[in-house]
Amino acid sequence: RMQEWEETRPDKIANREVIQAGGAFIKFAYVSGGIQSLRWVTVGGNCPMCNAMNGKTISVKSSFGSKGDVINVEGTNPLTIRDTLWNPPLHQGCDCMIVNA
């Protein structure tokens, strides 16, 4: 398992960081443009967790979830949010995004 982690972990982290940076940039652009609310939207093939988030709308001053919150979706294992969820991704492989609500 450690061998696999050494080989695959850097790519997984890089992929997640790119998606997080993109979401943070989009949020910054919306806020700079005076947008007051954001909506989580799914793109492409989605898991039940992403589908549960689809359409969730928040104020730009709020988050989509807080550290310790649990997302429970029937048929999946509960997902505990590790850090404040300001923008996607929700999990590895997530291709969700935020849009102007």
C-alpha positions as CSV (number, residue, x, y, z in Angstrom):
1,R,0.0,0.0,0.0
2,M,2.8,2.4,0.8
3,Q,4.5,1.7,-2.5
4,E,1.2,2.5,-4.3
5,W,0.8,5.7,-2.3
6,E,4.3,6.9,-3.2
7,E,3.5,6.3,-6.8
8,T,0.0,7.7,-7.1
9,R,-0.3,10.3,-4.3
10,P,1.5,13.2,-6.0
11,D,-0.8,13.0,-9.0
12,K,-3.9,12.8,-6.8
13,I,-2.8,15.9,-4.8
14,A,-2.0,17.9,-7.9
15,N,-5.3,17.1,-9.5
16,R,-7.2,18.1,-6.3
17,E,-5.2,21.3,-6.0
18,V,-5.9,22.3,-9.6
19,I,-9.6,21.9,-9.1
20,Q,-9.6,23.7,-5.8
21,A,-7.5,26.6,-7.2
22,G,-10.0,26.9,-10.1
23,G,-12.9,27.0,-7.8
24,A,-11.2,29.6,-5.6
25,F,-10.4,31.8,-8.6
26,I,-14.0,31.6,-9.9
27,K,-15.3,32.5,-6.5
28,F,-12.9,35.5,-6.3
29,A,-13.9,36.7,-9.7
30,Y,-17.6,36.4,-8.8
31,V,-17.2,38.3,-5.6
32,S,-15.1,41.0,-7.3
33,G,-17.9,41.3,-9.9
34,G,-20.5,41.9,-7.1
35,I,-22.1,38.5,-7.2
36,Q,-23.8,37.7,-3.9
37,S,-24.7,34.0,-4.1
38,L,-23.1,30.9,-5.6
39,R,-24.6,27.5,-6.7
40,W,-22.9,24.1,-6.7
41,V,-23.4,22.3,-10.0
42,T,-22.4,18.9,-11.2
43,V,-20.6,18.3,-14.5
44,G,-20.3,15.1,-16.4
45,G,-20.6,11.7,-14.7
46,N,-21.5,12.2,-11.0
47,C,-21.5,10.2,-7.9
48,P,-24.5,10.3,-5.4
49,M,-22.6,12.7,-3.1
50,C,-22.1,15.2,-5.9
51,N,-25.7,14.8,-7.0
52,A,-26.7,15.6,-3.4
53,M,-24.8,18.9,-3.6
54,N,-26.1,19.8,-7.0
55,G,-28.1,23.0,-6.8
56,K,-27.1,23.9,-3.3
57,T,-27.0,27.7,-3.1
58,I,-25.1,29.9,-0.6
59,S,-24.1,33.4,0.1
60,V,-20.6,34.3,-1.0
61,K,-19.9,34.8,2.7
62,S,-20.9,31.3,3.6
63,S,-19.5,27.9,2.9
64,F,-20.9,24.7,1.3
65,G,-20.0,22.8,4.5
66,S,-18.0,23.1,7.6
67,K,-15.2,20.9,9.1
68,G,-16.9,17.9,10.7
69,D,-20.2,18.1,8.8
70,V,-21.3,14.8,7.4
71,I,-22.9,14.2,4.0
72,N,-25.1,11.2,4.2
73,V,-26.5,9.8,0.9
74,E,-28.4,6.6,0.8
75,G,-26.3,3.8,-0.7
76,T,-22.9,5.4,0.1
77,N,-20.6,5.7,3.0
78,P,-21.0,8.9,4.9
79,L,-18.5,11.6,3.9
80,T,-17.1,13.8,6.7
81,I,-15.9,17.2,5.5
82,R,-12.2,17.6,6.6
83,D,-11.9,21.4,6.1
84,T,-14.4,24.2,5.4
85,L,-15.8,23.6,1.9
86,W,-15.7,26.9,0.2
87,N,-15.8,25.4,-3.3
88,P,-15.4,22.1,-5.1
89,P,-14.0,19.5,-5.1
90,L,-15.9,17.4,-2.7
91,H,-13.8,14.3,-3.2
92,Q,-11.1,12.7,-5.4
93,G,-12.3,12.7,-9.0
94,C,-15.0,15.3,-8.4
95,D,-15.6,17.5,-11.4
96,C,-18.2,19.8,-9.9
97,M,-18.0,23.6,-10.1
98,I,-19.6,26.8,-8.8
99,V,-21.7,29.2,-10.8
100,N,-23.5,32.5,-10.2
101,A,-26.8,31.7,-8.5
